[in-house]
């Protein structure tokens, strides 16, 4: 973790983020025991923001399947709106790997995402840092079309 991430972590990153650091990568993982990048984003958006999203676990063979992931992402972009310069916890960074938009990380503070990759447990990393900035396709915010009955999203003071 670089100095900028450490600084952001101390000042801007919500305390709850620590609960999600260090979870191992497993293809199609969808819980706190293990997850892939979508499993990470999906679980936290549900638990912390009250946003239930589809699993898609059966929609792609593995996280290296660029063509399948690209088609899935393009087909599912409707409820997502790109945000520029106003990122906040709960937004999603969409990143290119091998030229294709196929990796996601959960924004936890402006410039900082929580993500997981094959061979690397979930961790904080700057999406505006040298490793990712040129691969950042955009940061997106889910536009709520329905709210789950019996569950309220937490207010921003809890983020």
TAZI-V196003 format. One record per residue. N is the residue number from 0. RES is the residue in three letters. BURIAL is + if it has 9 or more other ideal C-beta (glycine too) atoms within 8 Angstrom, else -. D_LAST is the distance of its C-alpha to the last C-alpha in whole Angstrom. Layout:
BEGIN
n: (N | N)
res: (RES | RES)
burial: (BURIAL | BURIAL)
d_last: (D_LAST | D_LAST)
END
This chain:
BEGIN
n: (0 | 1 | 2 | 3 | 4 | 5 | 6 | 7 | 8 | 9 | 10 | 11 | 12 | 13 | 14 | 15 | 16 | 17 | 18 | 19 | 20 | 21 | 22 | 23 | 24 | 25 | 26 | 27 | 28 | 29 | 30 | 31 | 32 | 33 | 34 | 35 | 36 | 37 | 38 | 39 | 40 | 41 | 42 | 43 | 44 | 45 | 46 | 47 | 48 | 49 | 50 | 51 | 52 | 53 | 54 | 55 | 56 | 57 | 58 | 59 | 60 | 61 | 62 | 63 | 64 | 65 | 66 | 67 | 68 | 69 | 70 | 71 | 72 | 73 | 74 | 75 | 76 | 77 | 78 | 79 | 80 | 81 | 82 | 83 | 84 | 85 | 86 | 87 | 88 | 89 | 90 | 91 | 92 | 93 | 94 | 95 | 96 | 97 | 98 | 99 | 100 | 101 | 102 | 103 | 104 | 105 | 106 | 107 | 108 | 109 | 110 | 111 | 112 | 113 | 114 | 115 | 116 | 117 | 118 | 119 | 120 | 121 | 122 | 123 | 124 | 125 | 126 | 127 | 128 | 129 | 130 | 131 | 132 | 133 | 134 | 135 | 136 | 137 | 138 | 139 | 140 | 141 | 142 | 143 | 144 | 145 | 146 | 147 | 148 | 149 | 150 | 151 | 152 | 153 | 154 | 155 | 156 | 157 | 158)
res: (UNK | UNK | UNK | UNK | UNK | UNK | UNK | UNK | UNK | UNK | UNK | UNK | UNK | UNK | UNK | UNK | UNK | UNK | UNK | UNK | UNK | UNK | UNK | UNK | UNK | UNK | UNK | UNK | UNK | UNK | UNK | UNK | UNK | UNK | UNK | UNK | UNK | UNK | UNK | UNK | UNK | UNK | UNK | UNK | UNK | UNK | UNK | UNK | UNK | UNK | UNK | UNK | UNK | UNK | UNK | UNK | UNK | UNK | UNK | UNK | UNK | UNK | UNK | UNK | UNK | UNK | UNK | UNK | UNK | UNK | UNK | UNK | UNK | UNK | UNK | UNK | UNK | UNK | UNK | UNK | UNK | UNK | UNK | UNK | UNK | UNK | UNK | UNK | UNK | UNK | UNK | UNK | UNK | UNK | UNK | UNK | UNK | UNK | UNK | UNK | UNK | UNK | UNK | UNK | UNK | UNK | UNK | UNK | UNK | UNK | UNK | UNK | UNK | UNK | UNK | UNK | UNK | UNK | UNK | UNK | UNK | UNK | UNK | UNK | UNK | UNK | UNK | UNK | UNK | UNK | UNK | UNK | UNK | UNK | UNK | UNK | UNK | UNK | UNK | UNK | UNK | UNK | UNK | UNK | UNK | UNK | UNK | UNK | UNK | UNK | UNK | UNK | UNK | UNK | UNK | UNK | UNK | UNK | UNK)
burial: (- | - | - | + | + | + | - | + | + | - | - | - | + | - | - | - | + | - | - | + | + | - | + | + | + | - | - | - | + | + | - | - | - | + | + | + | + | - | + | + | + | + | + | + | + | + | - | + | + | + | + | - | + | - | - | + | - | - | - | + | - | - | + | - | + | + | - | + | + | + | - | + | + | - | - | + | - | - | - | + | - | - | + | - | - | - | + | + | + | + | + | + | + | + | + | + | + | - | - | + | + | + | + | + | + | + | + | + | + | - | + | + | + | + | + | + | - | - | - | - | + | + | + | + | + | + | + | - | + | - | - | + | + | - | + | + | - | - | + | + | + | + | - | - | - | - | - | - | - | - | - | - | + | + | - | - | - | - | +)
d_last: (22 | 23 | 23 | 21 | 18 | 18 | 18 | 15 | 13 | 14 | 13 | 10 | 9 | 6 | 8 | 8 | 9 | 12 | 13 | 14 | 16 | 20 | 20 | 24 | 25 | 27 | 28 | 27 | 24 | 22 | 20 | 19 | 23 | 23 | 22 | 23 | 21 | 20 | 20 | 17 | 15 | 16 | 15 | 12 | 11 | 13 | 12 | 8 | 8 | 12 | 14 | 17 | 19 | 23 | 23 | 26 | 27 | 31 | 31 | 31 | 33 | 31 | 29 | 32 | 33 | 33 | 35 | 33 | 29 | 30 | 32 | 29 | 26 | 29 | 29 | 26 | 24 | 25 | 22 | 20 | 20 | 20 | 18 | 20 | 19 | 15 | 13 | 10 | 7 | 9 | 12 | 15 | 18 | 21 | 24 | 27 | 29 | 33 | 33 | 31 | 27 | 26 | 23 | 20 | 17 | 13 | 12 | 9 | 10 | 13 | 16 | 14 | 14 | 14 | 18 | 21 | 24 | 28 | 29 | 25 | 23 | 19 | 18 | 16 | 18 | 19 | 20 | 21 | 23 | 27 | 27 | 24 | 25 | 28 | 27 | 24 | 25 | 22 | 18 | 17 | 15 | 16 | 18 | 17 | 21 | 20 | 18 | 19 | 21 | 20 | 16 | 13 | 10 | 7 | 7 | 5 | 5 | 4 | 0)
END
